[in-house]
Amino acid sequence: MSESWSFGRQRGAVGEKGQMAARSRVPLALLLKRELSSERREEKPDILHGQASQRKKGEDFTLSMTECRRVPGDDVATFSVFALFDGHNGTAAAIYTKDNLLENVLSAIPSILSRDEWIAALPRALVAGFVKTDKEFQDKAHTSGTTVTFVIIDGWVVTVASVGDSLCLFESAEGSSYFLSADHRLEANEEEVKRIRASGGEVGRINTGGVTELGPLRCWPGGLCLSRSIGDMDVGEFIVPIPHVKQVKLPKAGGRLIISSDGVWDALTSEKALSCSRGLSAEAAAARIVKEAVQIKGLRDDTTCIVVDILPPEKLAPPVPPPKKSGKGMFKFMFCKQSCESSSHSGTGHFEPDVLEEMFEDGSAVLAQRLNMEYPICNMFKLFMCAVCQLEMKPGEGISLHAGSSQTGRVHPWHGPFLCRTCQAKREAMEGKRPSRDSAC
Ligand SMILES: [Zn+2]
């Protein structure tokens, strides 16, 4: 990662002249992004959505909201939210998250931002909102947990924040497909296994007493197969709610989002989910995907699918990509370097019409990294407010995110962002720096 800095930090360190110098050192990527967003003021896409679900345990919940207002009273500044919550060990975490997460995310975005600033502030606000929701839910001492796949669509910009193993897939009108979410199953994510072990958790399969080991990789205590979720206070606190966040700008011709719980992905490959539903309306596509999945695997789990078509205005037929050339892997995976490098910030100013423009991606579980934005936008966040729960604090009361970090040589500990005392305790628990609440009490 490039060296991160914040305008607030520079302001503390330098005088008036230094501020000017600091301003002129805006990262090139940001300048390009600003220029592009102001140049390409485009009409808003039409959004058509549908969903389908087959219940086994009744622990899948969804949220579909269009026309959410970014600015109260402004009917033009609107965005849409589509989300899927796949609960486990009960429904309380999924329901609580469905009811509170959006509000917690929005309250972490400073008021009076321009649209571009609002979009740039979203990744940090999503991290704060997820952690706050998890902390509040755990205070209620329920033991259930939930995955979250949370999709915000503002114009042609799609921001996806995810914990767990419900996945979000995008297929462009021309037929290129991309995962926009992370897969936090321990079985599929070696990096997360390493993180949990380093924080003091154990990762392994169920041992039947002999040499045989059963089932997927699980984290102990608790036996959860996921490395990230909201809730789950009976497992180690290194099962964190810090979401993977990916923000992209869609190609002009639009495309289709498919958000599904693991009930779908355990039965269907992404190619199959896309191909079985092509040409159908969003509603019919969601129903077909669920039906296909249940036909293949039987109804072994809640199986839920949300389909969202994002289309150029007035083009109300679902996108049908041209037939694919055989033998050519069109699938672009999330961590694929190539797709990142071929996207936005190459500096050439040239855009292929079908290329998904990557604006932001970060999946780190380190809170300090996620709340410490590189953008000058961090200057918009109030300094004396907890970066997670938005509690107002007196100067000197908050704990700097840089306190105790290995970077303290370079970063002054009195620089923000700051956390309140209880959010700092939460952070330390997530990083394995103090015993989890069970053994502590
Ligand atoms: Zn706080």
Residues whose N, C-alpha, C, O or C-beta is under 5 A from the ligand:
A	BS01	ZN	C386 V388 C389 Q390 L391 C420 C423
